[in-house]
Amino acid sequence: KTINKYLGKNFIVKSSVGHVRDLPTKALGKVEPKKPAKELKTLAKKSVKNIFAVTNI
């Protein structure tokens, strides 16, 4: 929400499903890596011109 305030109404800010270090070791096999990709494809179909991936390094 905070980043979206700086970017303005012409941008859509989406978060990831979590940090790798926060994932429980027993559930690593249950991660759905296709979910974020599916959401990006849906956004791309809505006339989104550019999609940027940013890390929080």
mmCIF file of the N, C-alpha and C atoms, coordinates in Angstrom:
data_MODEL
# 
_entry.id   MODEL 
# 
loop_
_atom_site.group_PDB 
_atom_site.id 
_atom_site.type_symbol 
_atom_site.label_atom_id 
_atom_site.label_alt_id 
_atom_site.label_comp_id 
_atom_site.label_asym_id 
_atom_site.label_entity_id 
_atom_site.label_seq_id 
_atom_site.pdbx_PDB_ins_code 
_atom_site.Cartn_x 
_atom_site.Cartn_y 
_atom_site.Cartn_z 
_atom_site.occupancy 
_atom_site.B_iso_or_equiv 
_atom_site.pdbx_formal_charge 
_atom_site.auth_seq_id 
_atom_site.auth_comp_id 
_atom_site.auth_asym_id 
_atom_site.auth_atom_id 
_atom_site.pdbx_PDB_model_num 
ATOM 1   N N  . LYS A 1 1  ? 0.820  -1.196  0.000   1.00 0.00 ? 1  LYS A N  1 
ATOM 2   C CA . LYS A 1 1  ? 0.000  0.000   0.000   1.00 0.00 ? 1  LYS A CA 1 
ATOM 3   C C  . LYS A 1 1  ? 0.861  1.256   0.000   1.00 0.00 ? 1  LYS A C  1 
ATOM 4   N N  . THR A 1 2  ? 1.931  1.238   0.765   1.00 0.00 ? 2  THR A N  1 
ATOM 5   C CA . THR A 1 2  ? 2.795  2.414   0.856   1.00 0.00 ? 2  THR A CA 1 
ATOM 6   C C  . THR A 1 2  ? 3.471  2.704   -0.472  1.00 0.00 ? 2  THR A C  1 
ATOM 7   N N  . ILE A 1 3  ? 3.990  1.688   -1.118  1.00 0.00 ? 3  ILE A N  1 
ATOM 8   C CA . ILE A 1 3  ? 4.663  1.886   -2.409  1.00 0.00 ? 3  ILE A CA 1 
ATOM 9   C C  . ILE A 1 3  ? 3.676  2.424   -3.430  1.00 0.00 ? 3  ILE A C  1 
ATOM 10  N N  . ASN A 1 4  ? 2.465  1.925   -3.405  1.00 0.00 ? 4  ASN A N  1 
ATOM 11  C CA . ASN A 1 4  ? 1.452  2.375   -4.350  1.00 0.00 ? 4  ASN A CA 1 
ATOM 12  C C  . ASN A 1 4  ? 1.152  3.866   -4.183  1.00 0.00 ? 4  ASN A C  1 
ATOM 13  N N  . LYS A 1 5  ? 1.241  4.392   -2.971  1.00 0.00 ? 5  LYS A N  1 
ATOM 14  C CA . LYS A 1 5  ? 1.024  5.825   -2.730  1.00 0.00 ? 5  LYS A CA 1 
ATOM 15  C C  . LYS A 1 5  ? 2.069  6.663   -3.458  1.00 0.00 ? 5  LYS A C  1 
ATOM 16  N N  . TYR A 1 6  ? 3.298  6.188   -3.487  1.00 0.00 ? 6  TYR A N  1 
ATOM 17  C CA . TYR A 1 6  ? 4.374  6.920   -4.161  1.00 0.00 ? 6  TYR A CA 1 
ATOM 18  C C  . TYR A 1 6  ? 4.259  6.832   -5.679  1.00 0.00 ? 6  TYR A C  1 
ATOM 19  N N  . LEU A 1 7  ? 3.816  5.696   -6.180  1.00 0.00 ? 7  LEU A N  1 
ATOM 20  C CA . LEU A 1 7  ? 3.761  5.490   -7.626  1.00 0.00 ? 7  LEU A CA 1 
ATOM 21  C C  . LEU A 1 7  ? 2.548  6.143   -8.274  1.00 0.00 ? 7  LEU A C  1 
ATOM 22  N N  . GLY A 1 8  ? 1.443  6.189   -7.580  1.00 0.00 ? 8  GLY A N  1 
ATOM 23  C CA . GLY A 1 8  ? 0.254  6.822   -8.126  1.00 0.00 ? 8  GLY A CA 1 
ATOM 24  C C  . GLY A 1 8  ? -0.737 5.840   -8.710  1.00 0.00 ? 8  GLY A C  1 
ATOM 25  N N  . LYS A 1 9  ? -1.838 6.393   -9.229  1.00 0.00 ? 9  LYS A N  1 
ATOM 26  C CA . LYS A 1 9  ? -2.953 5.566   -9.684  1.00 0.00 ? 9  LYS A CA 1 
ATOM 27  C C  . LYS A 1 9  ? -2.682 4.829   -10.996 1.00 0.00 ? 9  LYS A C  1 
ATOM 28  N N  . ASN A 1 10 ? -1.635 5.188   -11.709 1.00 0.00 ? 10 ASN A N  1 
ATOM 29  C CA . ASN A 1 10 ? -1.325 4.521   -12.974 1.00 0.00 ? 10 ASN A CA 1 
ATOM 30  C C  . ASN A 1 10 ? -0.551 3.224   -12.784 1.00 0.00 ? 10 ASN A C  1 
ATOM 31  N N  . PHE A 1 11 ? -0.270 2.863   -11.529 1.00 0.00 ? 11 PHE A N  1 
ATOM 32  C CA . PHE A 1 11 ? 0.500  1.660   -11.237 1.00 0.00 ? 11 PHE A CA 1 
ATOM 33  C C  . PHE A 1 11 ? -0.302 0.712   -10.357 1.00 0.00 ? 11 PHE A C  1 
ATOM 34  N N  . ILE A 1 12 ? -0.073 -0.581  -10.545 1.00 0.00 ? 12 ILE A N  1 
ATOM 35  C CA . ILE A 1 12 ? -0.653 -1.618  -9.699  1.00 0.00 ? 12 ILE A CA 1 
ATOM 36  C C  . ILE A 1 12 ? 0.499  -2.302  -8.987  1.00 0.00 ? 12 ILE A C  1 
ATOM 37  N N  . VAL A 1 13 ? 0.461  -2.315  -7.671  1.00 0.00 ? 13 VAL A N  1 
ATOM 38  C CA . VAL A 1 13 ? 1.516  -2.946  -6.881  1.00 0.00 ? 13 VAL A CA 1 
ATOM 39  C C  . VAL A 1 13 ? 0.980  -4.262  -6.334  1.00 0.00 ? 13 VAL A C  1 
ATOM 40  N N  . LYS A 1 14 ? 1.681  -5.356  -6.633  1.00 0.00 ? 14 LYS A N  1 
ATOM 41  C CA . LYS A 1 14 ? 1.293  -6.681  -6.145  1.00 0.00 ? 14 LYS A CA 1 
ATOM 42  C C  . LYS A 1 14 ? 2.442  -7.246  -5.326  1.00 0.00 ? 14 LYS A C  1 
ATOM 43  N N  . SER A 1 15 ? 2.118  -7.886  -4.228  1.00 0.00 ? 15 SER A N  1 
ATOM 44  C CA . SER A 1 15 ? 3.158  -8.499  -3.405  1.00 0.00 ? 15 SER A CA 1 
ATOM 45  C C  . SER A 1 15 ? 3.333  -9.964  -3.790  1.00 0.00 ? 15 SER A C  1 
ATOM 46  N N  . SER A 1 16 ? 4.464  -10.518 -3.388  1.00 0.00 ? 16 SER A N  1 
ATOM 47  C CA . SER A 1 16 ? 4.710  -11.939 -3.639  1.00 0.00 ? 16 SER A CA 1 
ATOM 48  C C  . SER A 1 16 ? 3.957  -12.762 -2.602  1.00 0.00 ? 16 SER A C  1 
ATOM 49  N N  . VAL A 1 17 ? 4.031  -14.071 -2.740  1.00 0.00 ? 17 VAL A N  1 
ATOM 50  C CA . VAL A 1 17 ? 3.332  -14.952 -1.799  1.00 0.00 ? 17 VAL A CA 1 
ATOM 51  C C  . VAL A 1 17 ? 4.125  -15.170 -0.525  1.00 0.00 ? 17 VAL A C  1 
ATOM 52  N N  . GLY A 1 18 ? 5.290  -14.588 -0.397  1.00 0.00 ? 18 GLY A N  1 
ATOM 53  C CA . GLY A 1 18 ? 6.081  -14.708 0.822   1.00 0.00 ? 18 GLY A CA 1 
ATOM 54  C C  . GLY A 1 18 ? 7.559  -14.790 0.534   1.00 0.00 ? 18 GLY A C  1 
ATOM 55  N N  . HIS A 1 19 ? 8.332  -14.697 1.582   1.00 0.00 ? 19 HIS A N  1 
ATOM 56  C CA . HIS A 1 19 ? 9.779  -14.792 1.470   1.00 0.00 ? 19 HIS A CA 1 
ATOM 57  C C  . HIS A 1 19 ? 10.207 -16.242 1.628   1.00 0.00 ? 19 HIS A C  1 
ATOM 58  N N  . VAL A 1 20 ? 11.209 -16.645 0.903   1.00 0.00 ? 20 VAL A N  1 
ATOM 59  C CA . VAL A 1 20 ? 11.685 -18.022 0.971   1.00 0.00 ? 20 VAL A CA 1 
ATOM 60  C C  . VAL A 1 20 ? 12.108 -18.375 2.386   1.00 0.00 ? 20 VAL A C  1 
ATOM 61  N N  . ARG A 1 21 ? 12.737 -17.463 3.073   1.00 0.00 ? 21 ARG A N  1 
ATOM 62  C CA . ARG A 1 21 ? 13.214 -17.771 4.429   1.00 0.00 ? 21 ARG A CA 1 
ATOM 63  C C  . ARG A 1 21 ? 12.065 -17.945 5.418   1.00 0.00 ? 21 ARG A C  1 
ATOM 64  N N  . ASP A 1 22 ? 10.861 -17.468 5.087   1.00 0.00 ? 22 ASP A N  1 
ATOM 65  C CA . ASP A 1 22 ? 9.711  -17.592 5.974   1.00 0.00 ? 22 ASP A CA 1 
ATOM 66  C C  . ASP A 1 22 ? 8.914  -18.873 5.760   1.00 0.00 ? 22 ASP A C  1 
ATOM 67  N N  . LEU A 1 23 ? 9.224  -19.617 4.719   1.00 0.00 ? 23 LEU A N  1 
ATOM 68  C CA . LEU A 1 23 ? 8.463  -20.826 4.423   1.00 0.00 ? 23 LEU A CA 1 
ATOM 69  C C  . LEU A 1 23 ? 8.829  -21.943 5.390   1.00 0.00 ? 23 LEU A C  1 
ATOM 70  N N  . PRO A 1 24 ? 7.852  -22.667 5.896   1.00 0.00 ? 24 PRO A N  1 
ATOM 71  C CA . PRO A 1 24 ? 8.162  -23.788 6.779   1.00 0.00 ? 24 PRO A CA 1 
ATOM 72  C C  . PRO A 1 24 ? 8.853  -24.904 6.006   1.00 0.00 ? 24 PRO A C  1 
ATOM 73  N N  . THR A 1 25 ? 9.814  -25.554 6.614   1.00 0.00 ? 25 THR A N  1 
ATOM 74  C CA . THR A 1 25 ? 10.586 -26.589 5.917   1.00 0.00 ? 25 THR A CA 1 
ATOM 75  C C  . THR A 1 25 ? 9.724  -27.769 5.506   1.00 0.00 ? 25 THR A C  1 
ATOM 76  N N  . LYS A 1 26 ? 8.696  -28.085 6.264   1.00 0.00 ? 26 LYS A N  1 
ATOM 77  C CA . LYS A 1 26 ? 7.836  -29.223 5.925   1.00 0.00 ? 26 LYS A CA 1 
ATOM 78  C C  . LYS A 1 26 ? 6.895  -28.913 4.767   1.00 0.00 ? 26 LYS A C  1 
ATOM 79  N N  . ALA A 1 27 ? 6.669  -27.653 4.466   1.00 0.00 ? 27 ALA A N  1 
ATOM 80  C CA . ALA A 1 27 ? 5.712  -27.280 3.429   1.00 0.00 ? 27 ALA A CA 1 
ATOM 81  C C  . ALA A 1 27 ? 6.384  -26.790 2.150   1.00 0.00 ? 27 ALA A C  1 
ATOM 82  N N  . LEU A 1 28 ? 7.689  -26.943 2.039   1.00 0.00 ? 28 LEU A N  1 
ATOM 83  C CA . LEU A 1 28 ? 8.374  -26.439 0.844   1.00 0.00 ? 28 LEU A CA 1 
ATOM 84  C C  . LEU A 1 28 ? 7.833  -27.065 -0.433  1.00 0.00 ? 28 LEU A C  1 
ATOM 85  N N  . GLY A 1 29 ? 7.422  -28.307 -0.370  1.00 0.00 ? 29 GLY A N  1 
ATOM 86  C CA . GLY A 1 29 ? 6.873  -28.966 -1.552  1.00 0.00 ? 29 GLY A CA 1 
ATOM 87  C C  . GLY A 1 29 ? 5.483  -28.506 -1.904  1.00 0.00 ? 29 GLY A C  1 
ATOM 88  N N  . LYS A 1 30 ? 4.839  -27.740 -1.015  1.00 0.00 ? 30 LYS A N  1 
ATOM 89  C CA . LYS A 1 30 ? 3.462  -27.307 -1.237  1.00 0.00 ? 30 LYS A CA 1 
ATOM 90  C C  . LYS A 1 30 ? 3.357  -25.875 -1.748  1.00 0.00 ? 30 LYS A C  1 
ATOM 91  N N  . VAL A 1 31 ? 4.455  -25.268 -2.075  1.00 0.00 ? 31 VAL A N  1 
ATOM 92  C CA . VAL A 1 31 ? 4.456  -23.896 -2.591  1.00 0.00 ? 31 VAL A CA 1 
ATOM 93  C C  . VAL A 1 31 ? 3.869  -23.900 -3.993  1.00 0.00 ? 31 VAL A C  1 
ATOM 94  N N  . GLU A 1 32 ? 3.059  -22.900 -4.300  1.00 0.00 ? 32 GLU A N  1 
ATOM 95  C CA . GLU A 1 32 ? 2.434  -22.798 -5.613  1.00 0.00 ? 32 GLU A CA 1 
ATOM 96  C C  . GLU A 1 32 ? 3.124  -21.713 -6.441  1.00 0.00 ? 32 GLU A C  1 
ATOM 97  N N  . PRO A 1 33 ? 4.237  -22.035 -7.109  1.00 0.00 ? 33 PRO A N  1 
ATOM 98  C CA . PRO A 1 33 ? 4.935  -21.002 -7.879  1.00 0.00 ? 33 PRO A CA 1 
ATOM 99  C C  . PRO A 1 33 ? 4.147  -20.511 -9.081  1.00 0.00 ? 33 PRO A C  1 
ATOM 100 N N  . LYS A 1 34 ? 3.137  -21.254 -9.496  1.00 0.00 ? 34 LYS A N  1 
ATOM 101 C CA . LYS A 1 34 ? 2.349  -20.843 -10.657 1.00 0.00 ? 34 LYS A CA 1 
ATOM 102 C C  . LYS A 1 34 ? 1.363  -19.730 -10.314 1.00 0.00 ? 34 LYS A C  1 
ATOM 103 N N  . LYS A 1 35 ? 1.023  -19.592 -9.027  1.00 0.00 ? 35 LYS A N  1 
ATOM 104 C CA . LYS A 1 35 ? 0.040  -18.584 -8.633  1.00 0.00 ? 35 LYS A CA 1 
ATOM 105 C C  . LYS A 1 35 ? 0.483  -17.164 -8.984  1.00 0.00 ? 35 LYS A C  1 
ATOM 106 N N  . PRO A 1 36 ? 1.693  -16.721 -8.602  1.00 0.00 ? 36 PRO A N  1 
ATOM 107 C CA . PRO A 1 36 ? 2.107  -15.362 -8.994  1.00 0.00 ? 36 PRO A CA 1 
ATOM 108 C C  . PRO A 1 36 ? 2.178  -15.177 -10.512 1.00 0.00 ? 36 PRO A C  1 
ATOM 109 N N  . ALA A 1 37 ? 2.637  -16.190 -11.229 1.00 0.00 ? 37 ALA A N  1 
ATOM 110 C CA . ALA A 1 37 ? 2.720  -16.095 -12.689 1.00 0.00 ? 37 ALA A CA 1 
ATOM 111 C C  . ALA A 1 37 ? 1.328  -15.973 -13.295 1.00 0.00 ? 37 ALA A C  1 
ATOM 112 N N  . LYS A 1 38 ? 0.380  -16.705 -12.757 1.00 0.00 ? 38 LYS A N  1 
ATOM 113 C CA . LYS A 1 38 ? -0.996 -16.637 -13.256 1.00 0.00 ? 38 LYS A CA 1 
ATOM 114 C C  . LYS A 1 38 ? -1.583 -15.245 -13.022 1.00 0.00 ? 38 LYS A C  1 
ATOM 115 N N  . GLU A 1 39 ? -1.304 -14.674 -11.853 1.00 0.00 ? 39 GLU A N  1 
ATOM 116 C CA . GLU A 1 39 ? -1.791 -13.326 -11.558 1.00 0.00 ? 39 GLU A CA 1 
ATOM 117 C C  . GLU A 1 39 ? -1.177 -12.293 -12.502 1.00 0.00 ? 39 GLU A C  1 
ATOM 118 N N  . LEU A 1 40 ? 0.106  -12.451 -12.824 1.00 0.00 ? 40 LEU A N  1 
ATOM 119 C CA . LEU A 1 40 ? 0.755  -11.523 -13.757 1.00 0.00 ? 40 LEU A CA 1 
ATOM 120 C C  . LEU A 1 40 ? 0.156  -11.634 -15.153 1.00 0.00 ? 40 LEU A C  1 
ATOM 121 N N  . LYS A 1 41 ? -0.150 -12.846 -15.580 1.00 0.00 ? 41 LYS A N  1 
ATOM 122 C CA . LYS A 1 41 ? -0.775 -13.034 -16.897 1.00 0.00 ? 41 LYS A CA 1 
ATOM 123 C C  . LYS A 1 41 ? -2.147 -12.376 -16.933 1.00 0.00 ? 41 LYS A C  1 
ATOM 124 N N  . THR A 1 42 ? -2.894 -12.495 -15.844 1.00 0.00 ? 42 THR A N  1 
ATOM 125 C CA . THR A 1 42 ? -4.209 -11.861 -15.771 1.00 0.00 ? 42 THR A CA 1 
ATOM 126 C C  . THR A 1 42 ? -4.073 -10.346 -15.861 1.00 0.00 ? 42 THR A C  1 
ATOM 127 N N  . LEU A 1 43 ? -3.101 -9.782  -15.157 1.00 0.00 ? 43 LEU A N  1 
ATOM 128 C CA . LEU A 1 43 ? -2.866 -8.337  -15.234 1.00 0.00 ? 43 LEU A CA 1 
ATOM 129 C C  . LEU A 1 43 ? -2.457 -7.920  -16.641 1.00 0.00 ? 43 LEU A C  1 
ATOM 130 N N  . ALA A 1 44 ? -1.628 -8.716  -17.280 1.00 0.00 ? 44 ALA A N  1 
ATOM 131 C CA . ALA A 1 44 ? -1.161 -8.393  -18.630 1.00 0.00 ? 44 ALA A CA 1 
ATOM 132 C C  . ALA A 1 44 ? -2.324 -8.341  -19.616 1.00 0.00 ? 44 ALA A C  1 
ATOM 133 N N  . LYS A 1 45 ? -3.322 -9.172  -19.401 1.00 0.00 ? 45 LYS A N  1 
ATOM 134 C CA . LYS A 1 45 ? -4.495 -9.175  -20.284 1.00 0.00 ? 45 LYS A CA 1 
ATOM 135 C C  . LYS A 1 45 ? -5.367 -7.941  -20.083 1.00 0.00 ? 45 LYS A C  1 
ATOM 136 N N  . LYS A 1 46 ? -5.190 -7.252  -18.958 1.00 0.00 ? 46 LYS A N  1 
ATOM 137 C CA . LYS A 1 46 ? -5.987 -6.060  -18.657 1.00 0.00 ? 46 LYS A CA 1 
ATOM 138 C C  . LYS A 1 46 ? -5.303 -4.789  -19.166 1.00 0.00 ? 46 LYS A C  1 
ATOM 139 N N  . SER A 1 47 ? -4.633 -4.881  -20.280 1.00 0.00 ? 47 SER A N  1 
ATOM 140 C CA . SER A 1 47 ? -3.983 -3.733  -20.917 1.00 0.00 ? 47 SER A CA 1 
ATOM 141 C C  . SER A 1 47 ? -2.858 -3.134  -20.093 1.00 0.00 ? 47 SER A C  1 
ATOM 142 N N  . VAL A 1 48 ? -2.214 -3.936  -19.284 1.00 0.00 ? 48 VAL A N  1 
ATOM 143 C CA . VAL A 1 48 ? -1.051 -3.455  -18.553 1.00 0.00 ? 48 VAL A CA 1 
ATOM 144 C C  . VAL A 1 48 ? 0.097  -3.372  -19.538 1.00 0.00 ? 48 VAL A C  1 
ATOM 145 N N  . LYS A 1 49 ? 0.727  -2.213  -19.627 1.00 0.00 ? 49 LYS A N  1 
ATOM 146 C CA . LYS A 1 49 ? 1.777  -2.006  -20.618 1.00 0.00 ? 49 LYS A CA 1 
ATOM 147 C C  . LYS A 1 49 ? 3.098  -2.647  -20.207 1.00 0.00 ? 49 LYS A C  1 
ATOM 148 N N  . ASN A 1 50 ? 3.503  -2.492  -18.956 1.00 0.00 ? 50 ASN A N  1 
ATOM 149 C CA . ASN A 1 50 ? 4.775  -3.032  -18.465 1.00 0.00 ? 50 ASN A CA 1 
ATOM 150 C C  . ASN A 1 50 ? 4.574  -3.724  -17.128 1.00 0.00 ? 50 ASN A C  1 
ATOM 151 N N  . ILE A 1 51 ? 5.345  -4.784  -16.906 1.00 0.00 ? 51 ILE A N  1 
ATOM 152 C CA . ILE A 1 51 ? 5.365  -5.464  -15.616 1.00 0.00 ? 51 ILE A CA 1 
ATOM 153 C C  . ILE A 1 51 ? 6.803  -5.469  -15.122 1.00 0.00 ? 51 ILE A C  1 
ATOM 154 N N  . PHE A 1 52 ? 7.019  -4.956  -13.913 1.00 0.00 ? 52 PHE A N  1 
ATOM 155 C CA . PHE A 1 52 ? 8.351  -4.900  -13.320 1.00 0.00 ? 52 PHE A CA 1 
ATOM 156 C C  . PHE A 1 52 ? 8.394  -5.803  -12.095 1.00 0.00 ? 52 PHE A C  1 
ATOM 157 N N  . ALA A 1 53 ? 9.452  -6.572  -11.974 1.00 0.00 ? 53 ALA A N  1 
ATOM 158 C CA . ALA A 1 53 ? 9.675  -7.393  -10.784 1.00 0.00 ? 53 ALA A CA 1 
ATOM 159 C C  . ALA A 1 53 ? 10.774 -6.729  -9.966  1.00 0.00 ? 53 ALA A C  1 
ATOM 160 N N  . VAL A 1 54 ? 10.514 -6.517  -8.688  1.00 0.00 ? 54 VAL A N  1 
ATOM 161 C CA . VAL A 1 54 ? 11.453 -5.807  -7.829  1.00 0.00 ? 54 VAL A CA 1 
ATOM 162 C C  . VAL A 1 54 ? 11.698 -6.620  -6.568  1.00 0.00 ? 54 VAL A C  1 
ATOM 163 N N  . THR A 1 55 ? 12.955 -6.673  -6.152  1.00 0.00 ? 55 THR A N  1 
ATOM 164 C CA . THR A 1 55 ? 13.288 -7.351  -4.898  1.00 0.00 ? 55 THR A CA 1 
ATOM 165 C C  . THR A 1 55 ? 13.447 -6.324  -3.792  1.00 0.00 ? 55 THR A C  1 
ATOM 166 N N  . ASN A 1 56 ? 13.495 -6.783  -2.578  1.00 0.00 ? 56 ASN A N  1 
ATOM 167 C CA . ASN A 1 56 ? 13.662 -5.866  -1.447  1.00 0.00 ? 56 ASN A CA 1 
ATOM 168 C C  . ASN A 1 56 ? 15.048 -6.031  -0.833  1.00 0.00 ? 56 ASN A C  1 
ATOM 169 N N  . ILE A 1 57 ? 16.048 -5.982  -1.661  1.00 0.00 ? 57 ILE A N  1 
ATOM 170 C CA . ILE A 1 57 ? 17.426 -6.159  -1.203  1.00 0.00 ? 57 ILE A CA 1 
ATOM 171 C C  . ILE A 1 57 ? 17.839 -5.005  -0.329  1.00 0.00 ? 57 ILE A C  1 
# 
